[in-house]
């Protein structure tokens, strides 16, 4: 008998709907607007791609350092919701503040702050999965989160797109249109977060100690030592580091990559909107498949598919090819993220989910600095925009090898 989503599961999913609006901007409108600011400042296309890659790398590197500590602190009784609210506030205010400058340098600085808030909030959000559902339902609920996040983010995105693409019809400058877009998405993010903030209660935790921060460092050190003994978790994290790094690099750099190749901006935005629409049913499909198929097999399938996508991107130079790429990414994007999150939640201690998801974040969004940095660096050194894709192909292959080892333990 099919079990309906509980209210708390729905509220948890709603946060995915809210924060996905910001990451949709990061994948589409923001890099194009930054390209406009960079062009106005006479920055070359190669340097534009590199600077955007460096900014994405810096933001994720910051989270890689603070994430495990904050995640460990959030395991303490009563701490997870407050630190989640702080990260959420930084992200939402950062998103709204992107409209305050026309300087490409200041814009990048604000973007880094907003991205740190967004990424940090996901550490606590992901670790909430063990509190809001049962282990048997984790794959399905996690998949619903990504699926509805993809489709829900299209609502503020389409409204923003209308203002940005037809700004002159409304008598608006591009800067004013972007200000409206940033405010719409910030409010959407905040509004969809409120139900979870009101109803979430931490059920798996560690009791408060006299010196919680010092104790958090000690617990983190203990968790890192435990990884040596728990080879399944260790091998999974190594695999995740490589394959999800490639996934997030494609998400973050797709529009910047297409713009640097000289592809039409409107076509890029519409193609990436199609990615979201395709990702919705396929994320739900993989969630259902996880009931009859082992999640390890499904994750391996996704890694192999992404390897093929990266190889295809090597020769990409036409608009229709970018559309094909967008559809293929949509088919596997939600699945690999959702199944990886729920798989990890199953193999770690529930009462230590915060500290383990902090480490998970290093190997995921925190580690994605490697792909974006290498793409930007390779573009500047060689002057060849597409060559950095080779790095991604290698990452996916290494990720598959280590995940196969983890799945055998």
LINSULQUI-V140154 format. One record per residue. N is the residue number from 1. RES is the residue in three letters. PHI is phi in degrees with one decimal (none if undefined). Layout:
n=N res=RES phi=PHI
n=N res=RES phi=PHI
This chain:
n=1 res=UNK phi=none
n=2 res=UNK phi=-72.8
n=3 res=UNK phi=-97.2
n=4 res=UNK phi=-74.4
n=5 res=UNK phi=-67.0
n=6 res=UNK phi=-76.4
n=7 res=UNK phi=-60.4
n=8 res=UNK phi=-66.6
n=9 res=UNK phi=-62.6
n=10 res=UNK phi=-65.4
n=11 res=UNK phi=-64.1
n=12 res=UNK phi=-63.4
n=13 res=UNK phi=-62.9
n=14 res=UNK phi=-59.2
n=15 res=UNK phi=-64.2
n=16 res=UNK phi=-61.9
n=17 res=UNK phi=-62.0
n=18 res=UNK phi=-71.9
n=19 res=UNK phi=-72.2
n=20 res=UNK phi=-64.7
n=21 res=UNK phi=-63.3
n=22 res=UNK phi=-67.9
n=23 res=UNK phi=-68.8
n=24 res=UNK phi=-65.6
n=25 res=UNK phi=-62.6
n=26 res=UNK phi=-61.9
n=27 res=UNK phi=-84.3
n=28 res=UNK phi=-130.2
n=29 res=UNK phi=-70.5
n=30 res=UNK phi=-60.4
n=31 res=UNK phi=-64.7
n=32 res=UNK phi=-69.5
n=33 res=UNK phi=-66.8
n=34 res=UNK phi=-63.1
n=35 res=UNK phi=-60.3
n=36 res=UNK phi=-63.3
n=37 res=UNK phi=-64.2
n=38 res=UNK phi=-67.1
n=39 res=UNK phi=-64.0
n=40 res=UNK phi=-61.5
n=41 res=UNK phi=-93.8
n=42 res=UNK phi=62.9
n=43 res=UNK phi=-89.8
n=44 res=UNK phi=-69.0
n=45 res=UNK phi=-63.0
n=46 res=UNK phi=-64.6
n=47 res=UNK phi=-68.2
n=48 res=UNK phi=-59.8
n=49 res=UNK phi=-62.8
n=50 res=UNK phi=-66.3
n=51 res=UNK phi=-63.1
n=52 res=UNK phi=-64.7
n=53 res=UNK phi=-63.2
n=54 res=UNK phi=-64.4
n=55 res=UNK phi=-63.4
n=56 res=UNK phi=-62.4
n=57 res=UNK phi=-67.2
n=58 res=UNK phi=-61.7
n=59 res=UNK phi=-62.6
n=60 res=UNK phi=-73.7
n=61 res=UNK phi=-67.5
n=62 res=UNK phi=-60.9
n=63 res=UNK phi=-65.9
n=64 res=UNK phi=-61.5
n=65 res=UNK phi=-81.4
n=66 res=UNK phi=-88.1
n=67 res=UNK phi=-56.9
n=68 res=UNK phi=-60.7
n=69 res=UNK phi=-66.4
n=70 res=UNK phi=-63.8
n=71 res=UNK phi=-63.1
n=72 res=UNK phi=-67.3
n=73 res=UNK phi=-60.6
n=74 res=UNK phi=-68.3
n=75 res=UNK phi=-72.5
n=76 res=UNK phi=-67.4
n=77 res=UNK phi=-52.9
n=78 res=UNK phi=83.6
n=79 res=UNK phi=-97.2
n=80 res=UNK phi=-62.9
n=81 res=UNK phi=-64.8
n=82 res=UNK phi=-59.9
n=83 res=UNK phi=-70.6
n=84 res=UNK phi=-62.4
n=85 res=UNK phi=-63.7
n=86 res=UNK phi=-64.0
n=87 res=UNK phi=-61.9
n=88 res=UNK phi=-60.2
n=89 res=UNK phi=-61.7
n=90 res=UNK phi=-61.7
n=91 res=UNK phi=-65.2
n=92 res=UNK phi=-65.1
n=93 res=UNK phi=-65.2
n=94 res=UNK phi=-62.9
n=95 res=UNK phi=-60.4
n=96 res=UNK phi=-64.9
n=97 res=UNK phi=-76.4
n=98 res=UNK phi=-62.0
n=99 res=UNK phi=-84.6
n=100 res=UNK phi=-88.5
n=101 res=UNK phi=-142.5
n=102 res=UNK phi=-114.4
n=103 res=UNK phi=-85.8
n=104 res=UNK phi=-66.2
n=105 res=UNK phi=-71.2
n=106 res=UNK phi=-65.8
n=107 res=UNK phi=-57.9
n=108 res=UNK phi=-65.0
n=109 res=UNK phi=-64.1
n=110 res=UNK phi=-64.5
n=111 res=UNK phi=-59.8
n=112 res=UNK phi=-61.2
n=113 res=UNK phi=-62.4
n=114 res=UNK phi=-62.5
n=115 res=UNK phi=-68.5
n=116 res=UNK phi=-64.1
n=117 res=UNK phi=-60.5
n=118 res=UNK phi=-60.5
n=119 res=UNK phi=-65.2
n=120 res=UNK phi=-65.5
n=121 res=UNK phi=-62.1
n=122 res=UNK phi=-71.2
n=123 res=UNK phi=-60.0
n=124 res=UNK phi=-73.2
n=125 res=UNK phi=-62.4
n=126 res=UNK phi=-62.5
n=127 res=UNK phi=-70.0
n=128 res=UNK phi=-70.8
n=129 res=UNK phi=-56.3
n=130 res=UNK phi=-69.1
n=131 res=UNK phi=-87.2
n=132 res=UNK phi=-103.0
n=133 res=UNK phi=-152.8
n=134 res=UNK phi=-92.9
n=135 res=UNK phi=-61.4
n=136 res=UNK phi=-65.5
n=137 res=UNK phi=-102.6
n=138 res=UNK phi=-60.6
n=139 res=UNK phi=-59.0
n=140 res=UNK phi=-67.3
n=141 res=UNK phi=-64.9
n=142 res=UNK phi=-60.2
n=143 res=UNK phi=-65.3
n=144 res=UNK phi=-61.5
n=145 res=UNK phi=-59.1
n=146 res=UNK phi=-66.2
n=147 res=UNK phi=-60.8
n=148 res=UNK phi=-70.4
n=149 res=UNK phi=-63.2
n=150 res=UNK phi=-64.1
n=151 res=UNK phi=-73.0
n=152 res=UNK phi=-67.0
n=153 res=UNK phi=-67.4
n=154 res=UNK phi=-68.6
n=155 res=UNK phi=-65.2
n=156 res=UNK phi=-66.6
n=157 res=UNK phi=-64.8
n=158 res=UNK phi=-64.0
n=159 res=UNK phi=-62.2
n=160 res=UNK phi=-63.5
n=161 res=UNK phi=-62.3
n=162 res=UNK phi=-61.5
n=163 res=UNK phi=-65.8
n=164 res=UNK phi=-72.8
n=165 res=UNK phi=-75.8
n=166 res=UNK phi=-119.1
n=167 res=UNK phi=-60.0
n=168 res=UNK phi=-67.8
n=169 res=UNK phi=-66.5
n=170 res=UNK phi=-92.7
n=171 res=UNK phi=72.8
n=172 res=UNK phi=-112.2
n=173 res=UNK phi=-75.4
n=174 res=UNK phi=-62.3
n=175 res=UNK phi=-61.7
n=176 res=UNK phi=-66.9
n=177 res=UNK phi=-61.9
n=178 res=UNK phi=-67.3
n=179 res=UNK phi=-59.6
n=180 res=UNK phi=-61.9
n=181 res=UNK phi=-61.4
n=182 res=UNK phi=-64.2
n=183 res=UNK phi=-68.0
n=184 res=UNK phi=-58.6
n=185 res=UNK phi=-71.4
n=186 res=UNK phi=-66.2
n=187 res=UNK phi=-67.4
n=188 res=UNK phi=-61.9
n=189 res=UNK phi=-59.2
n=190 res=UNK phi=-65.8
n=191 res=UNK phi=-61.2
n=192 res=UNK phi=-78.1
n=193 res=UNK phi=-89.8
n=194 res=UNK phi=-59.4
n=195 res=UNK phi=-57.5
n=196 res=UNK phi=-68.1
n=197 res=UNK phi=-62.0
n=198 res=UNK phi=-75.2
n=199 res=UNK phi=-111.5
n=200 res=UNK phi=-72.2
n=201 res=UNK phi=-132.1
n=202 res=UNK phi=-77.4
n=203 res=UNK phi=-105.0
n=204 res=UNK phi=-110.1
n=205 res=UNK phi=-159.1
n=206 res=UNK phi=-112.4
n=207 res=UNK phi=-60.8
n=208 res=UNK phi=-62.3
n=209 res=UNK phi=-121.7
n=210 res=UNK phi=-59.1
n=211 res=UNK phi=-124.9
n=212 res=UNK phi=-60.2
n=213 res=UNK phi=-70.7
n=214 res=UNK phi=-62.7
n=215 res=UNK phi=-64.6
n=216 res=UNK phi=-65.8
n=217 res=UNK phi=-63.5
n=218 res=UNK phi=-65.0
n=219 res=UNK phi=-66.8
n=220 res=UNK phi=-63.3
n=221 res=UNK phi=-61.4
n=222 res=UNK phi=-65.2
n=223 res=UNK phi=-64.8
n=224 res=UNK phi=-65.1
n=225 res=UNK phi=-67.4
n=226 res=UNK phi=-62.9
n=227 res=UNK phi=-62.1
n=228 res=UNK phi=-62.9
n=229 res=UNK phi=-81.6
n=230 res=UNK phi=-95.2
n=231 res=UNK phi=-67.1
n=232 res=UNK phi=-61.9
n=233 res=UNK phi=-66.2
n=234 res=UNK phi=-61.3
n=235 res=UNK phi=-65.3
n=236 res=UNK phi=-63.9
n=237 res=UNK phi=-64.0
n=238 res=UNK phi=-64.2
n=239 res=UNK phi=-61.4
n=240 res=UNK phi=-60.9
n=241 res=UNK phi=-52.4
n=242 res=UNK phi=-80.3
n=243 res=UNK phi=-75.2
n=244 res=UNK phi=-76.5
n=245 res=UNK phi=-58.4
n=246 res=UNK phi=-63.4
n=247 res=UNK phi=-62.5
n=248 res=UNK phi=-67.9
n=249 res=UNK phi=-64.6
n=250 res=UNK phi=-63.0
n=251 res=UNK phi=-62.7
n=252 res=UNK phi=-77.4
n=253 res=UNK phi=-103.6
n=254 res=UNK phi=-58.6
n=255 res=UNK phi=-67.9
n=256 res=UNK phi=-62.1
n=257 res=UNK phi=-63.6
n=258 res=UNK phi=-63.3
n=259 res=UNK phi=-64.4
n=260 res=UNK phi=-65.2
n=261 res=UNK phi=-79.0
n=262 res=UNK phi=87.1
n=263 res=UNK phi=-76.3
n=264 res=UNK phi=-62.0
n=265 res=UNK phi=-63.9
n=266 res=UNK phi=-62.7
n=267 res=UNK phi=-63.7
n=268 res=UNK phi=-63.1
n=269 res=UNK phi=-65.0
n=270 res=UNK phi=-66.9
n=271 res=UNK phi=-63.6
n=272 res=UNK phi=-74.0
n=273 res=UNK phi=-65.8
n=274 res=UNK phi=-61.6
n=275 res=UNK phi=-55.7
n=276 res=UNK phi=-62.9
n=277 res=UNK phi=-66.4
n=278 res=UNK phi=-70.7
n=279 res=UNK phi=-63.5
n=280 res=UNK phi=-59.0
n=281 res=UNK phi=-67.2
n=282 res=UNK phi=-72.3
n=283 res=UNK phi=-65.7
n=284 res=UNK phi=-66.1
n=285 res=UNK phi=-60.4
n=286 res=UNK phi=-66.3
n=287 res=UNK phi=-62.8
n=288 res=UNK phi=-71.0
n=289 res=UNK phi=-61.0
n=290 res=UNK phi=-65.3
n=291 res=UNK phi=-75.5
n=292 res=UNK phi=-109.3
n=293 res=UNK phi=-119.4
n=294 res=UNK phi=-64.1
n=295 res=UNK phi=-63.0
n=296 res=UNK phi=-63.2
n=297 res=UNK phi=-64.9
n=298 res=UNK phi=-68.0
n=299 res=UNK phi=-65.9
n=300 res=UNK phi=-60.4
n=301 res=UNK phi=-59.5
n=302 res=UNK phi=-64.8
n=303 res=UNK phi=-61.9
n=304 res=UNK phi=-62.8
n=305 res=UNK phi=-63.2
n=306 res=UNK phi=-67.6
n=307 res=UNK phi=-61.6
n=308 res=UNK phi=-63.8
n=309 res=UNK phi=-62.5
n=310 res=UNK phi=-63.8
n=311 res=UNK phi=-63.6
n=312 res=UNK phi=-62.0
n=313 res=UNK phi=-66.9
n=314 res=UNK phi=-57.8
n=315 res=UNK phi=-104.0
n=316 res=UNK phi=-65.5
n=317 res=UNK phi=-150.1
n=318 res=UNK phi=-125.4
n=319 res=UNK phi=-61.3
n=320 res=UNK phi=-65.4
n=321 res=UNK phi=-68.5
n=322 res=UNK phi=-66.2
n=323 res=UNK phi=-64.4
n=324 res=UNK phi=-61.3
n=325 res=UNK phi=-59.8
n=326 res=UNK phi=-61.9
n=327 res=UNK phi=-66.1
n=328 res=UNK phi=-64.1
n=329 res=UNK phi=-62.1
n=330 res=UNK phi=-59.5
n=331 res=UNK phi=-65.5
n=332 res=UNK phi=-119.1
n=333 res=UNK phi=-62.2
n=334 res=UNK phi=-66.6
n=335 res=UNK phi=-62.4
n=336 res=UNK phi=-68.7
n=337 res=UNK phi=-73.0
n=338 res=UNK phi=-66.1
n=339 res=UNK phi=-68.2
n=340 res=UNK phi=-65.6
n=341 res=UNK phi=-62.4
n=342 res=UNK phi=-72.0
n=343 res=UNK phi=-61.8
n=344 res=UNK phi=-65.6
n=345 res=UNK phi=-61.1
n=346 res=UNK phi=-77.3
n=347 res=UNK phi=-98.9
n=348 res=UNK phi=-115.0
n=349 res=UNK phi=-65.6
n=350 res=UNK phi=-63.4
n=351 res=UNK phi=-72.7
n=352 res=UNK phi=-114.4
n=353 res=UNK phi=-62.2
n=354 res=UNK phi=-63.8
n=355 res=UNK phi=-68.7
n=356 res=UNK phi=-71.4
n=357 res=UNK phi=-72.7
n=358 res=UNK phi=-65.7
n=359 res=UNK phi=-67.4
n=360 res=UNK phi=-56.2
n=361 res=UNK phi=-67.9
n=362 res=UNK phi=-58.8
n=363 res=UNK phi=-79.0
n=364 res=UNK phi=-110.9
n=365 res=UNK phi=-64.4
n=366 res=UNK phi=-68.1
n=367 res=UNK phi=-90.9
n=368 res=UNK phi=-68.0
n=369 res=UNK phi=-59.2
n=370 res=UNK phi=-64.4
n=371 res=UNK phi=-65.3
n=372 res=UNK phi=-65.2
n=373 res=UNK phi=-64.6
n=374 res=UNK phi=-65.8
n=375 res=UNK phi=-62.4
n=376 res=UNK phi=-65.4
n=377 res=UNK phi=-64.2
n=378 res=UNK phi=-64.6
n=379 res=UNK phi=-63.5
n=380 res=UNK phi=-71.1
n=381 res=UNK phi=-68.1
n=382 res=UNK phi=-95.3
n=383 res=UNK phi=74.5
n=384 res=UNK phi=-111.7
n=385 res=UNK phi=-64.6
n=386 res=UNK phi=-81.7
n=387 res=UNK phi=-64.2
n=388 res=UNK phi=-63.3
n=389 res=UNK phi=-62.5
n=390 res=UNK phi=-56.9
n=391 res=UNK phi=-59.2
n=392 res=UNK phi=-67.1
n=393 res=UNK phi=-59.2
n=394 res=UNK phi=-63.6
n=395 res=UNK phi=-61.5
n=396 res=UNK phi=-64.3
n=397 res=UNK phi=-64.9
n=398 res=UNK phi=-63.3
n=399 res=UNK phi=-59.4
n=400 res=UNK phi=-64.1
n=401 res=UNK phi=-60.4
n=402 res=UNK phi=-72.4
n=403 res=UNK phi=-67.7
n=404 res=UNK phi=-60.5
n=405 res=UNK phi=-64.4
n=406 res=UNK phi=-62.7
n=407 res=UNK phi=-68.8
n=408 res=UNK phi=-87.5
n=409 res=UNK phi=-86.5
